């Protein structure tokens, strides 16, 4: 369960009915459970915080697709710089490097620039470097590994704001991310209201279950499958 005082949310990007603020009050586990119940992919495995951040990062995503550097020797824009320059406060940068952990696609200078633009966090299907700078400056970064190896001469930004695949989940620019110490989940923008509503019910039910266990009810009874919310309503 998330402490509402420890949430990095997306100012100015809550959308109709404050859905962004409601999402920011949830955690990745509740969102993952809601996605499961609705039969939606979106929760990913193997990607977690690269420094011990206690924040929950939520917000609309900006996507970047990375590819090996072409052999023609032409110069290319540095990974992430176009997205950072066009970013709005509260957005989350999502980088698809196909799970590679032998080369970094995010570093300290990008962290400084991202914070200047109000970016809420970074999620990488791949590796990061200069993690101490992200830690010291307070930018949450989620990924698969930390390495010292530079992207320069190895990988380039192939495209931005395009559909990508992160940990097997399809993600498009404008979808929403939730990233915390439990992991990462993505919510399709078109299903945001449905997922948030169900995740709130799940979180509320789990809070009542915790109260019941603390009051002395047997956990075998409290955690029976029939006690969990369904897509159509609580059973």
N, C-alpha and C positions, 0 to 999 in steps of 0.2 A: 504494500500500500504506500502511496506517495504522500509525502509531507508537502502540503500546498504552499508552504513558505519556501520550498526548495525547488522551484520549478523555473526553468528558462523557457518562457513562452514567446509567442510571436506577436509583439505589439503592433496594432493596426492591421492584423491579418486574421481576425477572428471570424469573419464572414457572417452570413445571416444567422440570427438567433444566438450569436456568441459561440458558435460551435468550436472555434479555435480555443477559446478560454476553457470551455468544458473539456476538450481533449487534453489541455495542459494540466488539468486536475487529475488525470488518469495516469496509470503506469503501463509499461509495455506488456506486462502479464495480462492485465484486464483487457487490453486491446487485442492481444493475441487470442485470448479465449473468445472474444466476440467474433473475430475473424473466423476462428475454427467453427463456431456455432453456426455462422452464416455460410459456411462452405467456401470462404474466400481465402486465397493464399495471401501472404504478406508478411508473416513473421519469419525472420531469417535466423539461421544458426551460424555460430563461428565468428560473429562480429560483435565486439564489445568495446567498452571504454579503454582507451590506450593510456589514460592516466586516471587516478582514482577520484574522478568527479562524482559528486553526489547529486548533481542536477538531473532533472528530467528535461530533455530537449524535445520540443514539439514545434511544428510549423510546416508551411508549404515548402516543397522541395524544388531545388534547381539542380538539374542533372548534368553530368559530364561523362562522356564516354572517352576512354583512353585507348590508345593503340601503340604498337611498336613504331619507333621513328622510321620513316621511309629512308631508303638508301640513296635517294637522289641528292641529299645534302642540303635541301632547301631549309631555311630557317623557319621556325614555327613559334606561335605564341606559347608562352609558358602555361602549363596546365593550371586551370582555375582562374587565371587573371581576368578573362572577359566576363565570367560569371560574377566575380567579386565586384567589378566595376559597375555592373548593371543591377546588383542585388538591392533588395529593399530590406529594411530592418525586420528581423524575425524569420527570415528564410533560412532553410537548412541546405547546405551543399552536399550533394550525393554523387560520389565518384565511382564509376564502374571500371575497375582495372582487372576484371575477370578473375579476381581472387589471388592475383600474383603477390607474393610476399618477398620477392627478391629485389624489389626496387620501390622507392618511395614515390608517391604522387601528391604529397602535401608536406609543407615544411614551415619553418618559423616566420619567414617574411610573409607568406600567405596568411598566417595566423594574425599578424599585426594588421594587414590590410583588411582581413575579414572582420575583425573587431571594430575597425574604423567604420565599416559599413553597417554594423549592427547585426551581422550574421549570427544566428543562434547556436549553430554547431555544424559539425562535419561528420559524414558517414562515408567510409571508404570500403569498398570490396577489394581490399588490397592493403598496402602498407603505408606508413607515415614515418617521417623522421623529425628531428628537432622537437621531440615530444616534451622535453623539459620546458621549452618556451611556451607551448600551448598550456601546460600545467601552470606555469608562473603567471601567465596572462589571463587564464581562466576561460579559455575556449574549449568546450567539450569536443573531443575527437574520438569517434568510434571507428574501429578497423580490425584487421586480422593480425597485424604485426607491427613492430617498430624496427626499422633498419636504418643504417647510415647511408645507404646507397642512393645517390642522386638520380633523378629522372633525366637529367641532362644527357643527351646523346643516346638515350635508351627508349623513352616513351614520350608521346606527344598527345595533346588534346585533339581528338578526332572530331568531336561534335559536342554541342551543348543544348540543353532544353529539348532533348530527344528521348524516346523510350530507351530504358536501360534495364539490365538484369542485375539484381543485387542479391547474392546468396540464393539464387534460384527464383527470386520473386521479381515479377515484372513491375517496374516503377516508371511513371511518367512525370514530367515537369508539372507542378501544380497538385500532385498527390500530397498526402500528409505523412510525416514521419513522427514516430515516438521512439526515443532512444534513452535508455537509463542503464543502471547497473545490471539489470536482468537481460538486456539485449535490445534488439531493434525490431520494430514492426512498421509496415507501411500500409496506409489506408487509401484506397482509390478515392479521388475527389468526389466522384459521383455517388459514393456510398458512405460518405463521411457522417451524415446525420444518422443513418441506420446503425453504423458501427458505434458511434459515440453513445447513442441511447442504450444499446445493449450492453456496452462496456460499463456504463454507469450502473445499470441494474446488477451486473455481475459483481462490481465492487461493493455495492450496497449489501447484496446478499452475503458476500464473504465477510463483511464487517459484522453482520448479525451472527454469522457462524462462529466467528472469533469470540463474540460476547457469550454465545451459548456454551462454548468449551470452557471459557473462564468461569462460567456460572456452575460448572460441574456436569453438564450433559455429556454422555459418552461420545467420543469423536467418531466411533463407528456409526452412530446414528446421525450426527451432525453432518458428516461428509458423505452421506449416501447420495448416489447419482441423482435420485429423484429430487434432491434439494437444490440443484443448480438451475439457473434460468435457461430457457430455451429461446429460439428465435421468435416464437409466437407469444411467449409469455412465460411466467414462472409456473412450474408444475406444483 
